[in-house]
Structure formats: C-alpha cells, structure tokens
Amino acid sequence: MNWQPSLRDPFAFTQVDIRQDEHSHAAEHRSINLAISERGFSALRRLDPLLEAQVREQAIPMHGRMIHAVDGKQTSQAYDVFGKHISSVERSALIKVLLDEAGRQARVSMHFGHELVDIDFDLRRVTLRDKESGQQFVAEADLIVGADGAYSRVRQRMMTKVMMNYSQTYIEHGYCEFSMAAAADGEFAMDPGHLHIWPRGSFMLIALPNRDGSFTCTLFMPWREFDQLRSSEEAVKFFRANFPDALDRMGEKSVCAEYARNPKGSLVYVKCSPHTYKNRAVILGDAAHAMVPFYGQGMNCGFEDVEKLDEIMVGVLQRSGARNSTQTVELTDEQLLWALDEYSATRSADTDAIVDLALDNYVEMRAKVVSYPYLLRKHVEGLLHRLFPTAVIPLYTMVSFTSIPYSAVIRQWSRQTLWIRRSIYAAAAALALGAGAVTARLLGLRLPTLSELARVFSHHG
C-alpha cells in the first residue's frame, strides 16, 4: 500500500475482529447495507487493483431503483443512461476483506478489544486500555489517525487543541433493519439488479440484495411514527397497510420477530473543520463527516479521504524531488505538515457538500421519485446527457459515477439547473410567440416588427 498512517510501524486499534466466530454477528442488525460506487472503487484501486477486484467479487450490481407502489406495481428507474451502476456489498463481508488485506501487510500490527483513554498530540502518545484485562499502555506514532466514527474520541480530544468549527445534528427520523430471505428455490425473491424502494412520503422502506439470495431491508421513519408502533403486531399491520408486497415476501413472523429484536437506530450528521492538528493527527471518515445514508456515499467518501490524503502526500514528495515519491513514510515533519494542511483546507469543503447532498436525497427517495416534476426532469436531463455527455451530467451521475469533487458537483449542478431552466423558459416563450403569430395571421392582424418589440421590452415606464 502506498499510504502509511505512521512513519513507524502502523498500529490499528478496533473493537472486535468480526472474522472470529464469536464476533461474526457484530455488524448485523445495527447498520445499513453498503452501496459502493466509483469513488470507493477508485480508492481501492489506488491501494491495489487486486483488492478492488476482490471487493467487486463480493458486490452485486444495482442498475437502478425499483419503485414499489402500494398496489404492488413496480417501476424501474435506471441510475444512468449509459448503464453505469452502483453495487450492494454486505458490510461484514467488506470488513473481512479489508482486515485480511491489512493483516497481510508486514508493517501493520492490529489490536482488537482496546479503547482510547487519552491522547497527548504534542508528544504523539496514545494511551489505550485492553477492555478484557483492564491493562493500560502507551503507543507512540508520528501521525495519529482517528477513523473512529461519528462519536470520535480522537476528534473530541482534537477540539481541545485546535479551534474546530463543529456541528452535530440528529434528524427526526430513525431506522430499523429487517431481512427478506431467499425464495424457496434459493433464488432472489425480487430482482437483485435494483435497489428497491417503497416511497411513502414521510417514510420509506428500502431493500438491498445479498449474495446468499436474501435482501437486507431498512425502514426509515420519523420517531413519532415508530413510537406509535408499540408492539410487533402493530408493526405487522403497518407493513400490511404500507408495504403489502414486501410483507408477503418477508413473512409476518419474520417482521414480528425482527421488529421486537432489532434496535432502532438514530440518524446523525456531523460537520467539522479543520480535519487535522499540526503534523500530529488527522481524522477520516465518519469522524470528520458523518452523514445520513441516503446517497450511499458515507463509505465511499471515507475511502476517498484516504485516496485524497495519499495523493497530497505523494504530491509533496514529488515537489521535493524525492527519488521514490510513493514512499510516504519518508515524509519529513515539515512535509507532513504541508500535506495535512493542504488536505484539511481542500477536503472539508467537499465533505460538507456531500453531507448536505445526502440529507437532500432522503426527500427525493421517500417522496420525489414518484412525482411528475422529478420524473420529467430526470427524463430531460437523461436526454441532454446523451446528446452532450460532458456538458450536462445528472447530479446522481456526478456523485456516484465520477470523482469530481463534491463541492464542484454542486457548483456544476447549479449552473446546469440555471441553464436548463432558462432554456425551458426560452422554449416556452418561443412557442408562445409562435402561437401568437399564427393566431394574428388567422385574424388578419399586423405583426409587430423586431424594432417595435425591442422598444416594448426596453421601456421602463
């Protein structure tokens, strides 16, 4: 791997090793299935093309959304006019692949079942505790990397050392996971080539395929509506009223048992800046930019963090004239400071942008995907993208199928929206003028000259 988080031997500390039988279910029923797209694959490719290929083997292509109406009618909405797709990957399977890859690195040492006690950033020391034995010890590192999630302890301690702008917001919606087993013949109960959505305005159910023929289903709903479902039986009635075709495939007993057993999770998004402290520490992934899961970009953005940081580190080495510009372990303290400063200055704008986009996409998924204005715009944009593939790019395509920086995506999307809107207004005006000209001729009226029209529109009273 090009990127090393420390100039000494890297240490990785995490809660449990889900490859062990006793921890194999640690990632189940608590997390939403993952969708991996170009940004995630690009980061894996940079580390090792074989690693990308290995993850692709675990993934199931999803070419679009399958919209389920209450009456059971299904409508497919392709993600991209040129057939590009995202992929569903089971969280536990991906974690195992990544842990195996890290374990194969000669200079990486992994430790499980430890928790952070304290950090002295200036001395570059981390105090940890073995949760089983209670023993504490100190680890030293030239660079401390905090990739410890939305409630990051590394970030909390960084905030005592740097003037960090920080916000954490819970949305009024929560989620609960369910499962849909494979059909009796072992095949998928629904088309596995789609992300399935049951949009119902203020709430929705989604389902992503797994390699064993099952689907992981997630209900997103306001907490006040979860509170109204006081028993599993009421949850089954709710499914029967709103997702009858899903309930038929999942089974009432399964829904009843899983609603009682599975936790209801909260949804939070986090923004902060800067993401670094001097040349001592950097936070990545959810620790720096937790987001709601509705664009499927949380993991992809986290992977891209590593890719962008590596690109910047390599760039610093290249500018310094280093003989081997891929060995970022050779960065001096001064070069590391330059790299981290550049990373934080450029990355925070992009991560703020995708946090906002993910929040906006929830409204689209649970409500807009069945609205006429949304479908009309999607059709028009798809047609324009075919005709002008580089000039007009749909928002979803830019986010999921390119590596355009997220902040640049928003800027281009805004320009396109303005251009398309003006084009529609111009076309409507031309149509109205044409209709008026035809009417005038039929009535025998004289049409105004261009100079007369110009005087009308330039007159200010």
C-alpha positions, 0 to 999 in steps of 0.5 A: 500500500502506498499510504502509511498512517505512521512513519513507524510501524502502523498500529490499528486499534478496533473493537472486535475482529468480526472474522472470529466466530464469536464476533461474526454477528457484530455488524448485523442488525445495527447498520445499513447495507453498503452501496459502493460506487466509483469513488470507493472503487477508485480508492481501492484501486489506488491501494491495489487493483487486486483488492478492488477486484476482490471487493467487486467479487463480493458486490452485486450490481444495482442498475437502478431503483425499483419503485414499489407502489402500494398496489404492488406495481413496480417501476424501474428507474435506471441510475444512468443512461449509459448503464453505469451502476452502483453495487450492494456489498454486505458490510461484514463481508467488506470488513473481512476483506479489508482486515485480511488485506491489512493483516497481510501487510508486514508493517501493520500490527492490529489490536482488537478489544482496546479503547482510547483513554487519552491522547497527548498530540504534542508528544504523539502518545496514545494511551489505550486500555485492553477492555478484557484485562483492564491493562493500560499502555502507551503507543507512540506514532508520528501521525495519529489517525482517528477513523473512529466514527461519528462519536470520535474520541480522537476528534473530541480530544482534537477540539481541545487543541485546535479551534474546530468549527463543529456541528452535530445534528440528529434528524427526526427520523430513525431506522430499523433493519429487517431481512427478506430471505431467499425464495424457496428455490434459493433464488432472489425473491425480487430482482437483485439488479435494483435497489428497491424502494417503497416511497411513502412520503414521510417514510420509506422502506428500502431493500438491498440484495445479498449474495446468499439470495436474501435482501437486507431491508431498512425502514426509515421513519420519523420517531413519532411514527415508530413510537406509535408502533408499540408492539410487533403486531402493530408493526405487522399491520403497518407493513400490511397497510404500507408495504403489502408486497414486501410483507408477503415476501418477508413473512409476518413472523419474520417482521414480528420477530425482527421488529421486537429484536432489532434496535432502532437506530438514530440518524446523525450528521456531523460537520467539522473543520479543520480535519487535522492538528499540526503534523500530529493527527488527522481524522477520516471518515465518519469522524470528520463527516458523518452523514445520513445514508441516503446517497450511499456515499458515507463509505465511499467518501471515507475511502476517498479521504484516504485516496485524497490524503495519499495523493497530497502526500505523494504530491509533496514528495514529488515537489521535493524531488524525492527519488521514490515519491510513493514512499510516504513514510519518508515524509519529513515533519515539515512535509507532513505538515504541508500535506495535512494542511493542504488536505484539511483546507481542500477536503472539508469543503467537499465533505460538507457538500456531500453531507448536505447532498445526502440529507437532500436525497432522503426527500427525493427517495421517500417522496420525489421519485414518484412525482411528475416534476422529478420524473420529467426532469430526470427524463430531460436531463437523461436526454441532454446527457446523451446528446452532450455527455460532458456538458450536462451530467445528472447530479446522481451521475456526478456523485456516484459515477465520477470523482469530481469533487463534491463541492464542484458537483454542486457548483456544476449542478447549479449552473446546469439547473440555471441553464436548463431552466432558462432554456425551458423558459426560452422554449416556452416563450418561443412557442408562445410567440409562435402561437401568437403569430399564427393566431394574428395571421388567422385574424388578419392582424399586423405583426409587430416588427423586431424594432417595435418589440425591442422598444416594448421590452426596453421601456421602463415606464 
